[in-house]
Amino acid sequence: MLLTPGPTPIHPDVQKALLSPMRGHLDPEVLAVNRAIQERLRILFDPGEGGLVAALAGSGSLGMEAAFANLAEGPVLVLETGTFSARMAEMSRAHGLETDLLSFPPGEPARLEALKEALRRKRYRLVAAVHGETSTGVLNPVEEMGPLVEEAGALFMVDAVTTLGMLPFSMRRIRADYAFTGSQKCLSAPPGLAPFALSSKGRALLRGGRAWYVDFARVAEHWERGGYHHTTPVLLHYALLAALDRALAEGVEARARRARRVFAWLLEELTGRGFSLYPKESPLPTVLVVRPPRGVEAEALRAALHQEGYTVAGGIGPTRGEVLRLGLMGEQADEEVYRGFLEALDRVLQRRKTRA
């Protein structure tokens, strides 16, 4: 049973979509699937009129890097709250951009006062933040950040990899100009696509010349006009559409309630077994990050759980070797799934106690 914060298990309807007959990437049927994907992504991202909505052929990290290739030509400010926001800074610097890092202690969200002060000191072209930081399990206050960034005259980029499709999200409300996710996270589709949305304001400020594959003008040629750009992973598009239909049929508000309910229940169960919540505040409902009981080594526990048939994630970056990370996205956010996990966990902990 796959309980990591990505990839997530996929529903039989999504699995079935992968068995669709192969079509050419410019086949009218495939282009119709692309248009249907765009319609559904517009609902989830809510970028407003005139925005570009598409899915890049690659992981969420490609969606991340695409922003620096297309939008940034002046100073960039990255709000670092964990591994994936630190990755933003690495990518920005790799593109030769002047990059400032505003760092916060692991397990804590970004502070609005610190952002205000940074925006007072310097004018930025792009401000980048992670909505739900997968490495630490922290949910950042992007709805409060966006208006500050907009007032400062910068573009706002949001990593929505562990939130879009499972928690309420609206680029218009957040004042985000660019947002992206990965197909294998909250949408419970196979890995390999990076859905994104670009606001009309961001679109008007596109700069070219830094990339070819992720040049948004070229991407738009394919997704909006059916022109040739590259050979897209057609069957992944079919699967993504099936996953999007499942998400929208349930509704994001209902999915958010489901994630929060399972999070609260599972945290209570784990706390009773000696675990403790890693984030100090503002926990992310879709990724539960916990420290194991005193005297229990996180990686050894993870290996033992794998022997029981449950794959969970260990820590990365600031949490490496310290925590377990449990995904509560899409098909994973289910008490029945985690009851089996808890039974396996009890067996592992009991064997450890017996040996001691």
N, C-alpha and C positions, 0 to 999 in steps of 0.2 A: 504494500500500500504506500503510495507516494504522498508524503505529508510535508514536503519541502515548500519553501516560499517561491516556487517556480522551478521546473515546470509543474503543472498541476494535472491531475487525472482529467481525461476528457470523457464526455458523455457518449453513449452509444450512437446518438444521432450525429455527433461530430465525427466519430470514428467512421460511420457509414459514409459520410460525405467524402472521406479520403478514398473511397472505393469508386467514386464517380469515374466514368470513362474519360480518358485523357483527351483534352482539346488543345488546340493551338492558343497561344496567349493573346492573339488578335482575333480569335473566333468571336462572332457576335454573341454567342451564349456566354463566353467568359467576360466580355466587356459588359454584358448585362449584369453579371454577378458583381463585377467591380462597382457598377453604379449602385447596386443594392447595398454593397458594403459601405459606400460613401454615405448613403442615406442614413444608415444606422449609426455610423460613426459621428455624423453631424448631431444626432440626438445625444449621444454620450459625451462628446467634447463640447458642444454648444459654442462654436467659435464665432457665430454671428454671420451676417451676410457678407458674401464676397471672399470668404476664407477658402483655403485649400485644405481638403481632407483626402487622405490616401493611406496606403500601407506600404512601407519600404520592405524590400526582400532582404531581411536580415533580422538580427535580434534587437531588443530594446536599446542596446548600446549603439547600434547604427542610428536609431532615432535620436539618440543623445548627440552623437557626433555631427549629425546633419545640421543641427542648429548652428554650430560654430563654423561650419563650412558655408552656410547661407546667410546668416544674419549678423555676424560680428565683424566689425571693421574698426572698432574703437575699443576702449577698455572694457573688460568683463569683470563683474563681481560675482563670486560664487559663495553661497552660504553653505558652509561645510558642517554637516551634522552626522557624518558617517562615511562609509566606504564609497557609496555611489555618488554623493556630492563631491567627494575628493576626486573621483574619476572624471567628473565634469571639468575640474580645474586642469587635470592632466591633458584632457583632450583640447581644451582651450589653448594651453601652452604649446601643444603639438602643432597647432595651426598658426603658431607664431603670434598669438594675441597677447597683449598686455593683460595679465590676469591677477586680480587681487583675491585673496582668500579671507573670508570672515568666518572664523572657526568657533565652534561651541563645544562644550564638554560632551563626551560620548554619553548617550542616554538622555540628553536634554534637547528640547526643540530650539530652533532659532529664536532670538530675542528681537522684538520689534524695535526697541530703543537702539540696539546696536546697529540695526539696519538703517534706521533714520540717521544716525550719526555718520555712518559710512556714506550715505547718499548726500549728506550736507558737505562732506569734505571733498568729494570728487564727483565729476560727471561721468556716468557710464553709458556705454552703448547697449549693454545687455546685462541683466541680472538673472542668475540661474539658481534654482532651488529644487530640492526633492520634496514632493508632497509627503509620501510615506517612505521613510528611510529603512530599507530592508535589513540592513546590517545591525541596527540597534532597536528597531521596533518603535520608532518615534514618528508621530504625526505632526508635521509642521503647519503653522498657521498661514497657509498661502492666501487665504481670503483676506487677511489683514495686510499681508505683504504687498499684494498687487497694487492697491491704490497708492501706496507709498512709492513704488517703482514708477508707476504711471505719472505721478506728480513730478517726479525727478526727471522725466523725459527719457527714460530708458525703456527698452523692450524687456518683457518678463517671460522667462522660460521656466516651465514646470515639468519635472519628471513625475508622471502619473502612473508609473509602472505597477505599483501595488495598490492603486486606488481606483483607477478608471474602470467602470463597469461593476464595482462592488460598493463604492461609497459615492455620495452625491458629489458631482463635479460639473462645473460650468465655467468655461473660459471667460465668458462675458461677465459673470459675477466676480470671478477672481481677478479680472483685468489681465489675463494671460494672453500673450501674443503667440506663444508656441507651446504645445504640450504633446507628449508622446507616451506610448506604453509598449508592452510586449504581448504578443498574442497568447503566450503560455502562462500568463499570470491570472488576473481576475476573470478574464474571459474564458479560461479553460479550453483554449484551442491549442493545436500543436505549436511548438516553437518554430520560428523562422520568419515571422512577419512583425514589423514595427509600425502599428497604426499611429498616425500623427495628425495634428491639425494646426494650421497656421492662420492667424487672424488676417483680416484685410489690411490692417495697418502694417503688420509684419510683412505681408506680401508686397506692399508698396515699397518697402525698404530693402528688398532682396538685393544682395550683391552677388555677382557671378565670378567665375574664374578660379575659385579655390578647390572645386571638386567637379567631377563629371557624373559619377554614378548617383550621387545624392543631390545633384543640382535640382532644386525644386522646380525650376522652369522646365527642365526636361521631364521630371516626374509628372508635372501637370499635363504635359503634352500627351502622356499615355493615359493618365487617369481621367482627365477631363475631355480629351478629344479623341481617344482611342488610337493615338499614333504609336509608333514603335520607339521604345527606349531600350528595353532589354527583355530577355525571356523570363517572364515572371513565374513563380512556383504555383501553377494553376490550381493544383489540388489543395494546396494550403489556403487559397482564396475560397474555395468551396467550403472547406472546414471552418474558416473564420466566419463566413456568412452564417453557417449553422449555429455556431457558438454565439454570435451576436443576436440571432433570433431568440435563442434560449434566454439570454440575459435580459433582453427587452420584454419578453413575454412575462417574465417574473417581475420585472421592474426594479430599478436601482434602489429605491427606498426600501422595498421588501428585502432585497439582497443585503443592504446595509444592516437592517434589523437582524437578519439571520447571522451575519458575521459577528455583530456585537453580542448577540445572545450566546453563540457558541464560545466566543472569547471569554465572556464572564463565567460561564459554566466551567470551561476547561481550566481557566486560571484558578478557580476555587478548588477544583479537583487536584490540581498540581500543588497548590499551596498546602493542601492537607497532607501531601506526601513530602513536604519539605522543600519544594521549589520556591523561588522568589522571582518577582517580575524585574527584568533588567532596566527598562526605561524608568527614569525618576519621575517623569510626568508626561502627559499627553501621549499615552500609548496608542499605537496603530492597531485598529481592530482586525486587520487582515493578516498580520504577522505577529504571532505571540512569541516574544523572546524572553526566555527564563534562564536563571541560574539554577544548576542542579543542587540537590541537598548537600549540606556540608560533608566533605569527605568523599564525594562522588565525582569522579573525573568525567568531564563532559564528553570528550571524544571516546572514551571507553564505553560510556553509556550509549552513545550513538551507534557504536559498532555492535553492541549487544542487542539493541533494538533492531538493527538490520538483520541479525540472525533470526529474530522473531518474525521477520517479514514486514517491518515498518521502516521506511526510509525517511529520516528527518535530517535537517541541516544543522551543522555546527556553526560556530561563530566565524566571522570574517572581519578583517580590519581590526577595529578597536575591541571587538568581542571574540576574537580568535581564541579558541581553547577554553572559553569561559561559559558559554551558553549553548542551549538548544534553541533552534528557530523553527517554529511550526507554522505552516501555511494554513490560512483560513480564507482561501480565495476560491470563488466559483464552486466546483464540485466538492472541494475539501471541507467547506464550512457546514458540517453535518455532525450532529452529536453521535449518530450511529457509527460513523467512521471512527470517531475518536474514542468511543467506548471500547472497541477492539484494541486500540492503541494503549489505553489505560490498563487493560488486562495484561497486555504484553509487558508494559512498564512494571506492573506489580510483580510479574514473574522474574523479571531481571533484577529488581531491587531485592526480592526475597532471596534469590540465589546469592546475591552479594552479601546479604546479612547472614545467610547460613555459613558461607565460607569464612566470614569474619569471626 
